[in-house]
């Protein structure tokens, strides 16, 4: 917290346990390794998220004092109704209810990761920083699978190009001529009244 960093070191996972006949007995939750060595990373902590984590921490300390339990700095922050850390599948299953409750458009937990990459890229985060924050071994993975170039960004980039080719007055003149032609086309395509 003092360094304003979230350290990603491992993942809490749900794993199936099988008997000797390969019949599934149960699911257990275990602390496991991340997918790749690049997934181990430090991410700068946003002040809003830090505030939320500190609030939860304060609530947990109070809860521990009330129940006589010992608070540990190593405890997980985000817990489910049973006091266990969330597993990815649980978050995915809860997403439709969350979307409905807040009137959001369809999304998945995974699509939030894509949106984050697109937003960072749109805001000109250097690729060498973005791919490390995302936990990818190289930027090509981030670029190829996570970043969507928005219409607004394409328009913005083209406008930069136009501004290098024309003065502001020339651009304004072109836009006025376009408007005149659009109005003319609209008049020409109006249905004829009998």
N, C-alpha and C positions, 0 to 999 in steps of 0.2 A: 504493500500500500504506500509506503514512503517513497518508493521509486516510481509510482504510478504505472505499474506493469502487471499484466496478467501473464502468468507462466503456464504454458501448455506443456505438460510433462507425461500425462497418461490419460487413459479413457476408462470410464466406468461402462462396462458392457454386460449385456444379458447373454448368457451362454447356455446352450442345451446340454443336459447330462443324460447319457444313455446307459442302459444296462448291458450285460454281456451279449444279449441277443440283438443289440443295436435298436432297442425300443426306447423311445424317449421317455425318461422318468419325470424330469422337471427342468425348469429353467433356474439358473442361479445368476446372481449379479457378482461380477468380479472386477477388480481393478486390473487393467491390462495395458499392453503397449499400444502406442499409436500406430497408424497405418505405415508410415515411412519415417526414416530418420529426420527428414525435413519437416515433419509434422511437429516435432519438438521445437518450440519457439517461444519468444517473448513478444507480447503485443502491448503497445501503449494503451493505458487504461483511460477511457473517456471519462471526463468529470461526472457526467450523469450516471454512468454505470458505477463509478466509485461511490457516489452518494447512495445508490441503491444497495450496494454490497455493505457499506458501513451501517446503513439502517438495519439490514438483516442481521449483521453481526451483533449490533446492540440488542436487538430483540432476542437473539440466541443466548447472549450473556445473561440477560434478565431471566430468561426461561430456565437456564441452568441454575442460577441462584435460587429460584423459587423451588426447583425440584431437587436441589442438593447435588446435582451432577457437576462434573468438572468440564469447563469449556476448554476446547482444544483449538489452537490456531490452524491445525491441520484438517479440521472438519470440512466437509463439503459445504458450499454456500447454498446452492439451490437444491432443495429437497422436495420430494413428493409428499402426499398426504400421510404416508407411513413413516416419514422421517428418513427415507432412503434417497440417495442421489438419483437424479433422472438418468435414464438410458435413452439413447437416440430414438428407439422405437416408440417409447412412451410419448416423447415430444411430438413425433410424427402423428401418432394416434390422437393426440389432444388438439392438433391444429385445426380441424374442421369446427370444433366447438368454439375455439378462440375466434376464428374468422366470423362465425355466425354471431357471437356475442358482441363483437365490435363492428359488425357491418362491413367487413373488409372484402376485397376481391380474392378469388382463389389463389392460394399460394401454399408452398410446402416449406418445411424447415430448410431443406436443401436449396430452395429457390431464394431464400433470404441470403444465403452465401453468394449466389450469383448476383443478386441485387447489390450487395456490398461491393463486390469486385467492379461491377459496372459503375457504381457511384464514385468509387475511388479513382477509377480510370477517367471518368468524365471530369472530375475535379483536378485532373493532371497529377495524380500521385505518380512519382517515377516508377517505371516497371520493375526496377531492381529492388524497390522497397515493397511494392504490392505483392510480388510473388513470394517474398519471405513471410509477410504477414499472413498470406493465404496458406502457407505451409507447403508450397510446391517446390520441386527441385529446380525448376527454371521458369522463366516468364512465359515461354511458349505454351505450357500447360494452362496457365492462367488466361492468356490471351485466347487460346483456341476454344476452351470449354466454359469459361466463366464470364467473359466480358461481352456484353451486348452493346453495340453502338446505337444510341438513341437517335431519333429523328432530330431532336433539339441539338444534339452534339454535331450531327452532320450539317445542319443549317449553320451553326456557329462557325464550323471550320470553313464552309464555303464562303461565308460572309467575310472571314479574314482574308481569303483569297481575293474576293471582289474588292475589298478595301485596298489591296496592294495594286490592283489593276486600274482602278478608277478613283477620282476624287469624290468627296462626299456629294458635291453638286452634280457630278456626272451620274452617280448612282441614283440620286433623287430624280433626275431628269428621266432616266431609264424606267424607274418605277412609275412615274407619272404617265409615260407613254404606254406602259403595260396596262395601267388602269384604263386608259382611253380605249385600247384595243379590247380589253375584257368587256367593257360596257358596250362597244360596238357589236361584239359577238353575241352578247346577251340580247341586244335588240334584234339582230338578224335571226336568232333562233327562237324568238317569241312566236307562239302560235298566232296565226292571222285570224282576226275576228271577222266573221261574215256579217 
